Amino acid sequence: MTDTVETIDYSKTLYLPQTNFPMRGGLPEKEPQIVARWQEMDLYKLLREDAAGRPKYVLHDGPPYANGTIHIGHALNKILKDVITRSFQMRGYDSNYVPGWDCHGLPIEWKIEEKYRAAGKNKDEVPINEFRQECREFAQHWIDVQTQEFLRLGVIGDFKKPYTTMNFHAEARIAGELLKFAMSGQLYRGSKPVMWSVVERTALAEAEVEYQDYESDTIWVKFPVAGSASSLAGAAVVIWTTTPWTIPGNRAVAYSPRIAYGLYEVTAAENDFGPQPGEKLIFADALAEEAFAKAKLQFKRLRDVSADELAAITLAHPLAGFGGGYEFAVPMLPGDHVTDDAGTGFVHTAPGHGREDFDAWMDAARDLAARGIDTAIPFTVDDAGFFTKDAPGFGPDREGGAARVIDDNGKKGDANKAVIEALIAKNMLFARGRLKHSYPHSWRSKKPVIFRNTPQWFVYMDKDLGDNTTLRSRALNAIDATRFVPAAGQTRLRAMIEDRPDWVLSRQRAWGVPICVFADEDGNILKDEAVNARILEAFEQEGADAWFAEGARERFLGSRANEPWRMVTDILDVWFDSGSTHTFTLEDRPDLKWPADVYLEGSDQHRGWFHSSLLESCGTRGRAPYDTVVTHGFTMDEDGRKMSKSLGNVVVPQEVMAKSGADILRLWVMTTDYWEDQRLGKNVLQTNIDAYRKLRNTIRWMLGTLAHDEGEDVPLAEMPELEQLMLHRLAELDEVVRSGYDGFEFKRITRALLDFMVVELSAFYFDIRKDALYCDAPSSLKRKAAVQVVRHLFDCVVKWLAPMLPFTTEEAWADRYPQARSVHLEQFPQVPSEWRNDELAAKWRKVRQVRSVITGALELERAKKTIGSSLEAVPVVHISDDALLQAIADVDLAEIGITSDLVVARDAAPADAFTLREVPGVAVVIEKAADRGLRKCARSWRYTADVGSDPAFPDVSARDAAVLRKLEALGRL
């Protein structure tokens, strides 16, 4: 027996938490060490070995572009993908993630050209395959850089064997897909207006275009009614356009039968040029007044002009007689695209410079030809933006040389000025002005583009494919069969497919997979399987460079080399490359499967990768290459503005990781509504740092408590209700977590787990059980049950969080299980169904209502400094609600309220008793334990009436004295 109480250090008799898991994460230093450990142990390989034989779950990676360090959008995207693949891997699947890169195309080619220009080299003087090799090396450099950055984010995947679109096998497969379109008759050469970048000298797809504000010249132009037979003879139809340079390409004027038109006469003029009194002009009635005001004219309306009258007239071109051209008739065409929202109610139609213009012209072509009108579409602008001979007076025949629409730097040329001056000289300009509006720009060069008629290679959207389907109908059916998260993505992609024109595949560049077909002068494609086989075999062995090698034509054509087949020198749109990735990854890799379970990218990919993959796969396989499409938004700054270097509001993921750690970045992704645009900045990051600190400290406390875990289990039925309640909550959370991962609702999971750990564990369960865990004897059933529950809590929470916070959970798991390989090789816990106890949970909701009033009253007394610790208090709880009384009947409210004692009273509460509006029927009065004659235990700090009841330990309670005697018997005192 101990001689004197003074020799005992009671703190050493307590089962206080013990752990090496630090309070401060030190993530910037620790995370790279964990990445290195994963690399050393080859975690990716171990995951594949562990998952062998399981059903596959495949997220196919939309390839980032290999031309720079990653930005916050990359980080968001890759973190989301990593969470998905990890969560399915830990739920019984073989969820293999194979990263990929998009390597071809203009941005890389542009960088090599910039290097050439800086060195005074001419790209055209360098052998094409030498140039392509430099592009290849450039792409590989950035693949290597981005690989390390993605690994630093904690992403696990086959980075040793990724896919790249410039891999020889990939280039052969891309070429093979192109040849499938060619052999099935879906590929054709056509002449249509396409978006053309003068700066980059190439056609652009819609996905390569962004819209920016742009100030355009606007003009109102008179088209005189031709001939004298019409009642409208002597009048002129007026059009309005924001592209004066397209007037030389005009071939028709469109009107709408649904619009009310009128014949107007000028009565007075206050202008330097334009209409004079007596001139008669035709306008949509809704727009006439505004147009005349713009031209500083007074007018009167003479009469209605019917749609039949408009259909019957032919116009003269406003430039007739200029430059020796434009003497042809300009027909009037009905058009659904014509409105009276702006302009004049008539649409200037230049079929070589706009999709709607082209469609209207082609729809009318047969009737126009029957009327003797030449339906050929002129090529008025060349690839450098200069007018051609098809624009007489503005092209090479012009004094001083051809006028130019846009120059090599993306600046406006002199084309608009030249056309406007010519119209003024012909007295055909009604008015002029300037307009700031949204205009297409190249996504890469950031310079304006033009619509230009040029021969290109297209895939039909509406050609019958031999089974009463078209590419469009197949794609629309595939969209209907696909799950979209969020659901709005389906509507968006469907609208794009419904309205899109034929798919233009050709680009006029050097770095990419060539359109490896042979065609005659008329665009007819050689369909020869032997030729195709030679092409694909060469690509497989040498890459697409084989197409550009000396002697390639003869090599591929073989015995047909003497026939007049021409090699197509255009390359494929890079969207065709990325749209084909499912073939050489999902189909060709035995560790993957086709179709993919899910594609996940930003919302811009409805017109990009989701779109091109859909068209490519539907055209060759009849269905989408994915079952589910998940879309994320874009990251804005904290004020909702787009991030830009000029605004200084860019959040750089590398800097966040260096300062706070990748898990902080990952926690932000998990707590945001990523389906929408998200916000990120210093304050948002700090919020996540604070949340992480609470989460980490909860894990740390569990680890410290489990240092005393001796592995004993208590049957569920023998556990205290509080422990049963915690197990019930784990059963509820198991459903939330699993359904959340299935639904890609990561915020829902994170919110539930954070609230559980901070509110229900740290501030409720742990707080209540600290006394039993620290002070009870090892043989205490309550203590053993609590340790057992903490064990379950730790295993569940850490595994559930592992896909989201891989570094922190790996560190915690290693601390708990030093011999374990990795938490990421574990499976989610199988939560027993018997843990679910809704009746018990309903009872404890009432108990917690009562507790909330008790803790509220304690907080008020603490704030008044009446008490310090809640153990100094003895609450008197007045309960008039029978349901609440029944709920707490067999509950130790003093334990639940963390007070030394507690009195439940049925009588009326004093007027000054503490109450909460949301818990009627409960009122609390706080009394001091010392005032009730209770003494403070020197070991547990609880105030009890039995302190000193054991003379060997005169300053502790009977409970604590009994524990000390047991510890003494075990030699631990």
C-alpha positions, 0 to 999 in steps of 0.5 A: 500500500502506498504510504502517502498520497503525496507520492502519487502523480495521478496524471500517470494513472490515467489512460491519456491519449498517446500518439506520434501523430502530430497535431500540426500536419506539416503536409508540405514536407510530409506529402512528398515523402509519402509520394516517394514511399508510394513510388518505392513500394509501387502502390499502383502495381499492388492495387492492380494485384489486389484487384485482380479478378474483381469487376472493372470500373473504368474512368477514362481520362480526358487528356490534358494538353501537353504544353505547360505546367498545370493550373487550378483547373487541372488540379480540380479535374485530376483530384475529382478523377482520383477520388472516383477511382480510389472510391470504387477501388475501395468498394470491391472494384478493379478501378484502374486509372490510366492518365493520358495526354493530348499531344498534337495540334496548333499550340505546340506547333505554334511554340516551335514556330515561335522558337524558329522566328526568334532564331531567324529560321523559316519553318517552311525550309525545315524538313517536315519530319524534323519539325514534327520531331521537335514538336514531339520532344516539346510535348514529351517534356511537358508530359514529364513535368505534368506527371510529377505535378499530378503525382504531387497532388496524390493522384494514383495511376499508370504514370509509367505507361500512360496513353499519348496521342503521339504514341505510334500505336495511338497514331495508327489507331487514330488513322484507322478510325479515320479510314473507317469513316472514309471506307463507310462513305461518311468522309467527304471533301466539301466547300463550306464556310468554316471558321478560319484563323488567319493568324494560325492559317487553319480552319477551327472547330467550334470547340477551338473558338471562344467569344470575346467583345469586339468592335466592328464596323457596321453598315446599312447597304442599298440593294436596288430593285432590278428591272422596271416591271415590278411595282417596286422598281426604283426602290432599294432593299436595305440590309445591315451587316457587321462585316462590310468585307463580306459584301463582295461575296454577297449573292442573295438577300433573305427575307421572312414571310412572317415579318411586316415590311413597308415601302418608305420614301425619304422626305429630308436628309441631313447627311454627307452621303447616302439617300436623298429626298425622293428615294424609296427604300424597303424596310421591316416596319419594326426597324424602319424608324431606328434605321432612318434616325441612324442615317439622319433622314426624315421619311414617310411610309407609302404602303405595305410590301408583301412577301409575294412581292419580295419573292418576285423581285431580283436585286442588283448588287450594290457594287455592280460596275465596280472593278469590272464585276458584280453584274449578276442578279441578286435573288431574294430568298425566304429564310427562317433565320431572318428576324426583325429584332435588329438591323433592317429585317433583311439579311445580306447573304454571302454563302461563302462567309456564314453557315446560315447563308450557305444553307439558305443558298444551297437550299435554293440552289436548284431553283436558282439554277433553273432561273439561270442564276450561277450558284457557284460560291466564290472564294473571295478571301484567301488563307492569309485574309487577302481578297482574291480575284473573286472579289474584283476591285479588291483583290490582286487587280486593286491598285496597291495590291489586294485589300486584307481583312485581318493581318498576321497579328490579328489586327483589322486590315484595310478590307472594310475601309475599301468596301465602304469607300466603294459603296459610298462611291456607288451611292449605295451606303445608307448609313454606317456606324460601329458596334461592340458585340460578342465575336468569335476568337481563336481559343489559342491565339486570342485573335478574331477569326473569319468565316471563309469558304474553303475546301475541307474534309467533312463527316456527314451528320445526316447521311443514311448509314445503311441502317436507317440511322445517321450520325446525328440520330445515333448520337442523339440516341446515345445521349438519351442512353447516357447518365449525366451528372448533373442532369442538365449536361444531357440537355446541353449536349443534345442541343449541340448535336441537334444543331451542329453542321457536318463535322469538319476534320481537316486542319492546314498544319503540320503537327498531327495525324494526317488525313491519310487518304488518297483522292482524285481531283473531284474529291473522290476517295480511293477505297482500297483495303490493301492501301489502307493496310500498308498505311496502318502498318507503317504508322504502327512501326514509324508513327504518322511521320511515315505519311510525310516521308520521301516516297510515301505515295509510291510506298502506300499506293504500290501498284496503283502509283501510276493512277492519278491519286493525290495524297491529302496533306491536311492533318486531322482536327485534334478533337478527332485525336482525343475523340478516338482515345477510347480505341487505343486505351479502352479497347486495346489495353487488357487492364481496361474495358470498353465502354468506359463507366464514366467520363469526367471533364469541365462543362466546356467539353460538351462541345469538346471531348464529350462531343467528339468522342460521342461522334467518333464512337457513334460513327464507327461503333453505333454508341457512345464510348461512355455510360456516364458523363460527369461535368465540373464547372470552372474555378473563379476567384472569391468575388466570382471573377475569372482568374487572370494574371492581369487581375492578380487573382490566380490561385496556383496549385503548386503554391498552395501545395508548397504552403499548405499541402495537397490535402488542403487543395483536395479538401477544397475540391471535396467541399465545393459544389464542383458541378457549378463554377467554384470560388477559390482564394485566400479566405476559402483556403483558410476555411478549409485549413480550419476544417482540416485542423479540426478533422485532423485533431479528431483523428489524432484523439482517436489514435491517442485513445487507441494506444490503450486498445487491448482488442477486447470486444463487448457484445452489442447488446451489452454495450451502453446505449451511447456506444450503440448510438455511435454504431447506429450513426456509423450505419447511417453514415455508411449509406450516405458515404456509399450513395454519395460516392456512387452519385459523385456527390462528394460535398455531401459525404464531406459535409456529413463526415466533418459534421459527424467528427466535429459535432457528434464525436469531438463535441459530444461522444468523445467529450462525454466518454473522456472520463470513462476512457481516461479514468475507468479501470481496464476491466470497466465494461463502459471503457472497453465498449468505448475503446471498441467503438473508437476502434470502429470509428477510426477504421470507418472514418479513415477508410471513408476519407481515404479517397479524398485525403490520401496523404492524411489517411495514409499517415494516420493508418500507418500510425495505427497499423505500422505493419500495414502496407497502405490504407489505399489497399484496404476496402471500405468497412462492412458495417453490420446491419444490426448496428442500425437502431432507429428506435434508439436514435429517436430516443437519443434525439430527445436526450440531446434536446435536453442536453442542449438546454443543459449545455446552454445553461452551463455556457452562460454560467461559464461566461459569467465566471460563476463556474470554470469547468462544467464539473463544478456544476450541478444542474437542476433540470425542470422537465414538463414534457412527458416524452422528454421525461420518458426518454431520459428516464434511464439515462445518466444525465450528469454523465451526458451533460459532463457535470458532477451531479444533476437533479431532474425536477418535475416542479415548475421552474423558477422564472429566471431558469435558462430555456431554449425556444427550440426545446419547450418544456425544459428549464435549467438552473445551475447550482455549484457542486461545492455548495451541495457539499461535494468535494473535488476528486484529485484524479478525475476532477469530478465533485462527489460525496464519496471523496476520501471514502477510501482512507488510502486515497483520501483525496479521490472518489470511491470509483477512482480509489478502486481503480488505483487499487487495481492498478496497484495490484497490477504493478502499474501504480 
